[in-house]
Amino acid sequence: MRALVQRVTEASVAVNDTVIGEVGTGIMVLVCAMTGDTEAQAETLAAKIAKLRIFRDEADKMNRSLIDIRGAALVISQFTLAADTSRGNRPGFSTAAPPDVGERLYLHFARALTEQGIPVATGRFGADMKVSLVNDGPVTIWIEA
């Protein structure tokens, strides 16, 4: 699985002009299931993200995790993270998991993050979403599991 993690002071997602998920201090995670990914990979990714030390400590060093700061996560499905641009200017997405598998693994990832003690808000799989965020830092990290 692939994820793009952004440290945020706030983030929200809307569908049809209605906010369906929002968080304050924490992270926004764009997540993509790839062909062949498993529930175990979703769980590994969730554990790694929950413990990722990207928040400032009292010495202003990135030394605290989402768990440490009691932050929240906005989790958004993002199949375009599977983009392959190696053969021209139009991205291909053939390495993304099929939609039914992608949705199952996306939801499993969100549940696994919740099991790490993280409050989680989500988008809606397959929907046309409008995502807003204030990237803190900015801190943006790419992770694969």
SEDOKOL-548595 format. One line per 2 residues: number of its first residue (from 1); for each residue y, x, z of N, C-alpha, C, O, CB. Coordinates in nm, 3 decimals, padded with zeros to 5 digits. Glycine has a CB too. Layout:
BEGIN
NUM> Y X Z Y X Z Y X Z Y X Z Y X Z ~ ...
//
This chain:
BEGIN
1> -00.117 00.085 00.000 00.000 00.000 00.000 00.123 00.089 00.000 00.121 00.202 00.049 00.000 -00.097 00.122 ~ 00.229 00.036 -00.056 00.356 00.105 -00.061 00.460 00.026 00.016 00.458 -00.097 00.018 00.400 00.128 -00.208
3> 00.550 00.100 00.079 00.659 00.034 00.151 00.786 00.117 00.139 00.782 00.241 00.139 00.623 00.012 00.298 ~ 00.895 00.048 00.130 01.027 00.109 00.138 01.090 00.054 00.265 01.114 -00.067 00.277 01.115 00.079 00.008
5> 01.118 00.143 00.360 01.169 00.104 00.491 01.316 00.142 00.498 01.353 00.255 00.468 01.088 00.171 00.607 ~ 01.399 00.047 00.539 01.541 00.074 00.558 01.580 00.037 00.700 01.551 -00.072 00.748 01.627 -00.004 00.455
7> 01.646 00.132 00.767 01.698 00.105 00.901 01.821 00.016 00.885 01.910 00.047 00.805 01.733 00.238 00.979 ~ 01.827 -00.094 00.960 01.935 -00.190 00.942 01.999 -00.228 01.076 01.938 -00.218 01.182 01.883 -00.315 00.871
9> 02.125 -00.273 01.065 02.188 -00.336 01.180 02.172 -00.487 01.170 02.182 -00.559 01.269 02.338 -00.297 01.188 ~ 02.147 -00.534 01.047 02.115 -00.675 01.024 02.058 -00.689 00.883 02.090 -00.611 00.794 02.242 -00.767 01.042
11> 01.973 -00.790 00.865 01.916 -00.819 00.734 01.873 -00.964 00.730 01.835 -01.022 00.832 01.796 -00.724 00.702 ~ 01.880 -01.023 00.610 01.836 -01.162 00.595 01.782 -01.183 00.455 01.810 -01.106 00.363 01.953 -01.260 00.623
13> 01.705 -01.290 00.440 01.652 -01.328 00.310 01.671 -01.479 00.294 01.646 -01.557 00.385 01.501 -01.288 00.296 ~ 01.716 -01.516 00.173 01.740 -01.658 00.144 01.662 -01.699 00.019 01.643 -01.619 -00.074 01.892 -01.685 00.124
15> 01.617 -01.823 00.018 01.555 -01.885 -00.098 01.631 -02.015 -00.123 01.648 -02.096 -00.031 01.400 -01.911 -00.076 ~ 01.678 -02.034 -00.246 01.757 -02.153 -00.281 01.876 -02.172 -00.187 01.903 -02.283 -00.141 01.668 -02.278 -00.278
17> 01.945 -02.063 -00.158 02.065 -02.062 -00.073 02.040 -02.099 00.072 02.134 -02.130 00.146 02.166 -02.155 -00.130 ~ 01.913 -02.097 00.115 01.879 -02.126 00.254 01.816 -02.002 00.315 01.716 -01.952 00.265 01.783 -02.248 00.264
19> 01.874 -01.953 00.424 01.818 -01.836 00.492 01.685 -01.876 00.554 01.676 -01.972 00.630 01.917 -01.781 00.601 ~ 01.580 -01.799 00.519 01.447 -01.828 00.572 01.397 -01.721 00.668 01.296 -01.740 00.736 01.348 -01.844 00.458
21> 01.468 -01.608 00.675 01.431 -01.501 00.767 01.549 -01.410 00.790 01.625 -01.380 00.699 01.313 -01.421 00.713 ~ 01.564 -01.365 00.915 01.673 -01.273 00.945 01.640 -01.194 01.071 01.567 -01.241 01.158 01.806 -01.349 00.963
23> 01.697 -01.073 01.078 01.680 -00.987 01.194 01.813 -00.918 01.224 01.901 -00.909 01.138 01.567 -00.883 01.172 ~ 01.825 -00.871 01.346 01.938 -00.787 01.384 01.896 -00.642 01.371 01.844 -00.601 01.267 01.986 -00.819 01.530
25> 01.920 -00.564 01.474 01.885 -00.422 01.470 01.736 -00.403 01.450 01.653 -00.463 01.518 01.930 -00.353 01.600 ~ 01.703 -00.318 01.354 01.563 -00.292 01.325 01.546 -00.235 01.186 01.615 -00.141 01.145 01.481 -00.417 01.340
27> 01.450 -00.294 01.112 01.420 -00.246 00.978 01.402 -00.362 00.882 01.370 -00.475 00.920 01.295 -00.159 00.979 ~ 01.423 -00.330 00.755 01.386 -00.419 00.646 01.280 -00.343 00.569 01.301 -00.228 00.531 01.510 -00.461 00.555
29> 01.166 -00.407 00.545 01.054 -00.343 00.477 01.023 -00.418 00.349 00.990 -00.537 00.351 00.929 -00.336 00.568 ~ 01.035 -00.348 00.236 00.985 -00.400 00.109 00.843 -00.347 00.098 00.821 -00.226 00.109 01.076 -00.356 -00.016
31> 00.747 -00.436 00.076 00.606 -00.393 00.076 00.535 -00.443 -00.049 00.558 -00.554 -00.097 00.534 -00.445 00.202 ~ 00.448 -00.355 -00.102 00.374 -00.385 -00.225 00.228 -00.348 -00.208 00.195 -00.235 -00.172 00.434 -00.309 -00.345
33> 00.141 -00.443 -00.234 -00.003 -00.416 -00.237 -00.039 -00.366 -00.376 00.001 -00.424 -00.477 -00.086 -00.543 -00.199 ~ -00.115 -00.258 -00.380 -00.158 -00.198 -00.506 -00.304 -00.235 -00.532 -00.377 -00.269 -00.439 -00.139 -00.044 -00.503
35> -00.345 -00.227 -00.657 -00.484 -00.255 -00.693 -00.576 -00.168 -00.608 -00.557 -00.047 -00.600 -00.509 -00.229 -00.845 ~ -00.674 -00.229 -00.545 -00.770 -00.156 -00.463 -00.733 -00.144 -00.317 -00.813 -00.094 -00.237 -00.789 -00.022 -00.518
37> -00.613 -00.188 -00.279 -00.572 -00.180 -00.138 -00.656 -00.274 -00.052 -00.712 -00.373 -00.100 -00.423 -00.214 -00.124 ~ -00.664 -00.241 00.077 -00.747 -00.316 00.172 -00.666 -00.357 00.295 -00.554 -00.311 00.316 -00.869 -00.232 00.213
39> -00.726 -00.443 00.375 -00.666 -00.484 00.502 -00.648 -00.363 00.593 -00.549 -00.355 00.666 -00.752 -00.590 00.571 ~ -00.743 -00.269 00.590 -00.732 -00.150 00.674 -00.607 -00.069 00.637 -00.541 -00.015 00.725 -00.858 -00.061 00.659
41> -00.575 -00.061 00.510 -00.454 00.010 00.468 -00.329 -00.063 00.516 -00.232 00.000 00.556 -00.451 00.025 00.315 ~ -00.332 -00.196 00.512 -00.218 -00.274 00.561 -00.197 -00.248 00.710 -00.084 -00.235 00.755 -00.240 -00.425 00.536
43> -00.306 -00.241 00.785 -00.297 -00.215 00.929 -00.246 -00.073 00.957 -00.165 -00.053 01.048 -00.435 -00.236 00.995 ~ -00.294 00.024 00.880 -00.249 00.162 00.895 -00.100 00.173 00.867 -00.026 00.239 00.940 -00.327 00.256 00.802
45> -00.056 00.108 00.760 00.086 00.110 00.723 00.171 00.045 00.831 00.277 00.098 00.866 00.107 00.037 00.589 ~ 00.126 -00.067 00.885 00.201 -00.136 00.991 00.214 -00.048 01.115 00.321 -00.039 01.174 00.133 -00.269 01.027
47> 00.105 00.017 01.154 00.108 00.103 01.273 00.202 00.221 01.251 00.278 00.259 01.341 -00.033 00.154 01.306 ~ 00.198 00.279 01.132 00.284 00.394 01.102 00.432 00.353 01.106 00.515 00.424 01.162 00.248 00.454 00.965
49> 00.463 00.239 01.047 00.602 00.193 01.043 00.652 00.157 01.182 00.766 00.189 01.216 00.614 00.071 00.950 ~ 00.570 00.093 01.263 00.611 00.056 01.399 00.644 00.179 01.483 00.729 00.173 01.572 00.501 -00.025 01.468
51> 00.577 00.291 01.454 00.593 00.412 01.533 00.683 00.517 01.466 00.705 00.624 01.521 00.459 00.473 01.561 ~ 00.733 00.485 01.348 00.818 00.578 01.273 00.946 00.606 01.349 01.021 00.514 01.381 00.850 00.522 01.133
53> 00.972 00.731 01.379 01.086 00.768 01.463 01.210 00.789 01.377 01.241 00.901 01.335 01.055 00.896 01.544 ~ 01.282 00.679 01.351 01.400 00.682 01.265 01.526 00.629 01.334 01.630 00.613 01.270 01.374 00.603 01.140
55> 01.515 00.601 01.463 01.630 00.549 01.537 01.684 00.656 01.630 01.610 00.739 01.681 01.592 00.422 01.618 ~ 01.814 00.653 01.651 01.883 00.755 01.730 01.848 00.747 01.879 01.835 00.639 01.937 02.033 00.742 01.712
57> 01.833 00.865 01.937 01.817 00.873 02.083 01.953 00.906 02.145 02.055 00.905 02.076 01.709 00.980 02.123 ~ 01.954 00.934 02.274 02.080 00.961 02.344 02.149 01.089 02.295 02.268 01.108 02.319 02.055 00.970 02.492
59> 02.075 01.178 02.228 02.132 01.301 02.172 02.168 01.282 02.024 02.198 01.379 01.954 02.033 01.419 02.188 ~ 02.165 01.158 01.976 02.199 01.123 01.838 02.100 01.181 01.736 02.136 01.203 01.620 02.338 01.172 01.806
61> 01.977 01.206 01.779 01.870 01.254 01.691 01.778 01.137 01.656 01.757 01.047 01.738 01.789 01.371 01.758 ~ 01.725 01.138 01.535 01.628 01.034 01.498 01.498 01.065 01.571 01.417 01.146 01.525 01.606 01.026 01.341
63> 01.478 01.000 01.684 01.367 01.032 01.771 01.303 00.909 01.835 01.209 00.921 01.914 01.412 01.126 01.878 ~ 01.353 00.791 01.801 01.299 00.668 01.859 01.238 00.580 01.751 01.281 00.580 01.636 01.409 00.590 01.935
65> 01.137 00.506 01.791 01.068 00.417 01.698 01.120 00.274 01.712 01.198 00.243 01.802 00.916 00.421 01.722 ~ 01.075 00.190 01.622 01.106 00.047 01.629 01.055 -00.012 01.760 01.121 -00.096 01.820 01.045 -00.028 01.508
67> 00.939 00.033 01.802 00.883 -00.011 01.931 00.975 00.031 02.045 01.006 -00.048 02.134 00.740 00.047 01.952 ~ 01.019 00.158 02.042 01.104 00.212 02.148 01.234 00.133 02.165 01.278 00.109 02.277 01.136 00.357 02.121
69> 01.295 00.094 02.053 01.425 00.025 02.063 01.411 -00.126 02.074 01.510 -00.197 02.088 01.510 00.059 01.942 ~ 01.287 -00.174 02.068 01.259 -00.318 02.072 01.330 -00.390 01.956 01.389 -00.497 01.973 01.304 -00.378 02.207
71> 01.321 -00.327 01.838 01.382 -00.383 01.719 01.289 -00.480 01.648 01.175 -00.500 01.688 01.423 -00.272 01.624 ~ 01.341 -00.540 01.543 01.267 -00.639 01.465 01.252 -00.591 01.321 01.317 -00.496 01.279 01.338 -00.777 01.470
73> 01.165 -00.658 01.247 01.141 -00.621 01.107 01.151 -00.745 01.018 01.096 -00.850 01.048 01.003 -00.554 01.091 ~ 01.224 -00.729 00.908 01.225 -00.829 00.802 01.134 -00.773 00.694 01.160 -00.666 00.639 01.372 -00.859 00.747
75> 01.025 -00.845 00.663 00.924 -00.799 00.569 00.931 -00.883 00.443 00.919 -01.006 00.447 00.782 -00.807 00.632 ~ 00.951 -00.815 00.329 00.969 -00.881 00.200 00.863 -00.829 00.102 00.845 -00.708 00.089 01.113 -00.857 00.144
77> 00.795 -00.919 00.034 00.700 -00.876 -00.070 00.781 -00.826 -00.190 00.881 -00.887 -00.229 00.604 -00.994 -00.112 ~ 00.736 -00.715 -00.250 00.813 -00.653 -00.357 00.718 -00.584 -00.455 00.698 -00.463 -00.448 00.916 -00.551 -00.300
79> 00.660 -00.662 -00.548 00.562 -00.605 -00.641 00.624 -00.500 -00.732 00.551 -00.418 -00.789 00.500 -00.714 -00.724 ~ 00.755 -00.499 -00.747 00.818 -00.401 -00.836 00.812 -00.258 -00.781 00.846 -00.163 -00.852 00.962 -00.440 -00.862
81> 00.768 -00.241 -00.656 00.745 -00.106 -00.606 00.629 -00.039 -00.679 00.610 00.083 -00.669 00.717 -00.109 -00.455 ~ 00.552 -00.117 -00.753 00.440 -00.063 -00.831 00.484 -00.020 -00.970 00.400 00.017 -01.053 00.329 -00.168 -00.843
83> 00.613 -00.022 -00.998 00.664 00.007 -01.132 00.619 00.144 -01.183 00.625 00.244 -01.112 00.816 00.001 -01.132 ~ 00.573 00.144 -01.307 00.538 00.268 -01.378 00.635 00.281 -01.494 00.636 00.198 -01.585 00.387 00.268 -01.428
85> 00.717 00.385 -01.491 00.816 00.407 -01.596 00.781 00.530 -01.680 00.868 00.585 -01.749 00.956 00.423 -01.536 ~ 00.657 00.573 -01.674 00.617 00.697 -01.743 00.609 00.682 -01.895 00.607 00.782 -01.967 00.484 00.743 -01.691
87> 00.605 00.559 -01.945 00.592 00.540 -02.090 00.709 00.464 -02.150 00.690 00.371 -02.229 00.464 00.466 -02.120 ~ 00.828 00.502 -02.114 00.944 00.438 -02.174 01.038 00.380 -02.071 01.036 00.417 -01.953 00.901 00.330 -02.267
89> 01.121 00.288 -02.118 01.225 00.232 -02.034 01.191 00.097 -01.973 01.264 00.049 -01.886 01.349 00.219 -02.113 ~ 01.083 00.038 -02.017 01.042 -00.090 -01.958 00.929 -00.065 -01.859 00.822 -00.019 -01.898 00.997 -00.191 -02.069
91> 00.953 -00.094 -01.731 00.850 -00.066 -01.631 00.725 -00.151 -01.652 00.732 -00.266 -01.695 00.905 -00.090 -01.491 ~ 00.611 -00.092 -01.622 00.484 -00.165 -01.621 00.441 -00.186 -01.477 00.470 -00.103 -01.390 00.375 -00.089 -01.701
93> 00.372 -00.295 -01.452 00.333 -00.329 -01.316 00.183 -00.350 -01.302 00.137 -00.419 -01.211 00.405 -00.454 -01.272 ~ 00.106 -00.289 -01.390 -00.039 -00.311 -01.391 -00.109 -00.254 -01.269 -00.223 -00.291 -01.242 -00.099 -00.251 -01.516
95> -00.045 -00.166 -01.195 -00.109 -00.111 -01.075 -00.085 -00.196 -00.951 -00.143 -00.170 -00.845 -00.057 00.029 -01.049 ~ -00.002 -00.299 -00.963 00.018 -00.392 -00.850 -00.108 -00.477 -00.835 -00.175 -00.510 -00.933 00.144 -00.483 -00.872
97> -00.139 -00.512 -00.712 -00.254 -00.600 -00.688 -00.228 -00.736 -00.752 -00.112 -00.777 -00.765 -00.280 -00.615 -00.535 ~ -00.334 -00.807 -00.793 -00.316 -00.942 -00.845 -00.245 -01.029 -00.740 -00.258 -01.003 -00.621 -00.452 -01.005 -00.885
99> -00.172 -01.132 -00.783 -00.093 -01.212 -00.689 -00.169 -01.265 -00.568 -00.117 -01.261 -00.456 -00.034 -01.327 -00.762 ~ -00.291 -01.315 -00.585 -00.364 -01.369 -00.470 -00.397 -01.260 -00.368 -00.389 -01.283 -00.247 -00.493 -01.437 -00.517
101> -00.434 -01.142 -00.416 -00.463 -01.029 -00.327 -00.333 -00.977 -00.266 -00.327 -00.946 -00.147 -00.536 -00.916 -00.404 ~ -00.229 -00.967 -00.348 -00.099 -00.921 -00.300 -00.047 -01.006 -00.186 00.002 -00.955 -00.086 00.001 -00.919 -00.413
103> -00.056 -01.137 -00.203 -00.008 -01.227 -00.098 -00.091 -01.212 00.029 -00.035 -01.207 00.139 -00.013 -01.373 -00.146 ~ -00.222 -01.206 00.015 -00.309 -01.191 00.132 -00.277 -01.063 00.209 -00.268 -01.064 00.332 -00.457 -01.191 00.089
105> -00.260 -00.951 00.136 -00.232 -00.824 00.203 -00.090 -00.819 00.260 -00.068 -00.758 00.364 -00.252 -00.709 00.105 ~ 00.004 -00.881 00.193 00.142 -00.891 00.244 00.142 -00.964 00.378 00.203 -00.917 00.475 00.234 -00.964 00.142
107> 00.076 -01.077 00.385 00.070 -01.154 00.509 -00.007 -01.079 00.617 00.029 -01.084 00.735 00.006 -01.290 00.484 ~ -00.113 -01.010 00.576 -00.191 -00.930 00.672 -00.105 -00.817 00.729 -00.110 -00.790 00.849 -00.318 -00.872 00.603
109> -00.027 -00.752 00.644 00.065 -00.647 00.690 00.164 -00.703 00.792 00.185 -00.642 00.897 00.140 -00.585 00.570 ~ 00.224 -00.818 00.762 00.321 -00.879 00.855 00.255 -00.912 00.988 00.314 -00.889 01.094 00.381 -01.008 00.793
111> 00.132 -00.965 00.985 00.060 -00.994 01.109 00.029 -00.866 01.187 00.042 -00.862 01.309 -00.071 -01.070 01.079 ~ -00.011 -00.761 01.114 -00.044 -00.633 01.179 00.079 -00.573 01.245 00.069 -00.512 01.351 -00.102 -00.534 01.076
113> 00.196 -00.590 01.184 00.319 -00.540 01.244 00.351 -00.620 01.371 00.395 -00.564 01.471 00.437 -00.550 01.143 ~ 00.327 -00.750 01.367 00.345 -00.835 01.485 00.251 -00.790 01.597 00.290 -00.789 01.714 00.319 -00.983 01.450
115> 00.129 -00.754 01.561 00.032 -00.707 01.661 00.073 -00.574 01.724 00.023 -00.538 01.830 -00.106 -00.693 01.597 ~ 00.164 -00.502 01.660 00.219 -00.378 01.718 00.331 -00.410 01.817 00.390 -00.319 01.876 00.271 -00.284 01.606
117> 00.361 -00.539 01.835 00.464 -00.581 01.928 00.602 -00.596 01.865 00.702 -00.605 01.936 00.473 -00.484 02.040 ~ 00.607 -00.600 01.733 00.733 -00.610 01.661 00.761 -00.755 01.623 00.675 -00.819 01.562 00.731 -00.520 01.535
119> 00.878 -00.810 01.658 00.915 -00.942 01.606 00.934 -00.930 01.454 01.005 -00.841 01.407 01.046 -00.996 01.676 ~ 00.872 -01.020 01.379 00.874 -01.012 01.233 00.926 -01.142 01.173 00.885 -01.251 01.210 00.733 -00.982 01.179
121> 01.019 -01.126 01.079 01.063 -01.236 00.993 01.017 -01.200 00.852 01.005 -01.082 00.819 01.222 -01.259 01.000 ~ 00.990 -01.300 00.770 00.940 -01.272 00.635 01.017 -01.349 00.530 01.088 -01.445 00.557 00.792 -01.307 00.626
123> 00.998 -01.302 00.408 01.044 -01.376 00.291 00.935 -01.473 00.250 00.848 -01.506 00.330 01.081 -01.280 00.174 ~ 00.940 -01.518 00.126 00.840 -01.609 00.072 00.777 -01.543 -00.050 00.845 -01.517 -00.149 00.902 -01.748 00.036
125> 00.647 -01.518 -00.042 00.577 -01.448 -00.150 00.598 -01.521 -00.283 00.579 -01.642 -00.292 00.427 -01.437 -00.117 ~ 00.636 -01.446 -00.384 00.651 -01.499 -00.519 00.779 -01.576 -00.545 00.803 -01.618 -00.658 00.538 -01.586 -00.548
127> 00.861 -01.594 -00.444 00.984 -01.671 -00.461 01.096 -01.582 -00.515 01.091 -01.460 -00.502 01.027 -01.735 -00.328 ~ 01.195 -01.645 -00.575 01.318 -01.575 -00.613 01.403 -01.568 -00.487 01.459 -01.668 -00.443 01.395 -01.648 -00.732
129> 01.412 -01.448 -00.430 01.478 -01.431 -00.301 01.608 -01.353 -00.317 01.621 -01.270 -00.407 01.385 -01.359 -00.201 ~ 01.701 -01.380 -00.230 01.825 -01.305 -00.220 01.820 -01.233 -00.084 01.818 -01.297 00.021 01.952 -01.398 -00.233
131> 01.819 -01.100 -00.089 01.807 -01.020 00.032 01.941 -00.954 00.060 02.001 -00.893 -00.028 01.695 -00.915 00.019 ~ 01.987 -00.965 00.183 02.111 -00.901 00.227 02.078 -00.811 00.344 01.995 -00.845 00.429 02.220 -01.007 00.265
133> 02.145 -00.695 00.349 02.122 -00.606 00.461 02.239 -00.511 00.478 02.315 -00.485 00.384 01.993 -00.528 00.443 ~ 02.251 -00.461 00.600 02.344 -00.353 00.628 02.256 -00.234 00.664 02.199 -00.228 00.773 02.448 -00.389 00.743
135> 02.245 -00.139 00.570 02.162 -00.020 00.589 02.235 00.073 00.684 02.346 00.117 00.656 02.132 00.051 00.452 ~ 02.172 00.102 00.796 02.231 00.184 00.901 02.201 00.331 00.877 02.085 00.372 00.883 02.180 00.141 01.040
137> 02.302 00.410 00.850 02.284 00.554 00.833 02.351 00.608 00.708 02.449 00.681 00.721 02.138 00.586 00.829 ~ 02.306 00.579 00.590 02.187 00.500 00.556 02.058 00.578 00.578 02.051 00.699 00.555 02.195 00.453 00.412
139> 01.956 00.506 00.622 01.822 00.562 00.636 01.729 00.476 00.553 01.716 00.356 00.576 01.775 00.568 00.787 ~ 01.665 00.540 00.454 01.569 00.472 00.366 01.450 00.565 00.347 01.467 00.680 00.307 01.635 00.435 00.228
141> 01.329 00.514 00.376 01.209 00.599 00.371 01.099 00.529 00.293 01.072 00.410 00.311 01.161 00.633 00.515 ~ 01.034 00.607 00.204 00.921 00.561 00.122 00.792 00.599 00.193 00.777 00.714 00.234 00.927 00.622 -00.023
143> 00.700 00.505 00.208 00.573 00.532 00.276 00.459 00.473 00.194 00.471 00.363 00.139 00.573 00.473 00.421 ~ 00.349 00.545 00.187 00.227 00.493 00.125 00.112 00.509 00.223 00.104 00.606 00.298 00.197 00.566 -00.008
145> 00.021 00.412 00.221 -00.099 00.420 00.306 -00.219 00.382 00.223 -00.331 00.382 00.274 -00.087 00.327 00.431
//
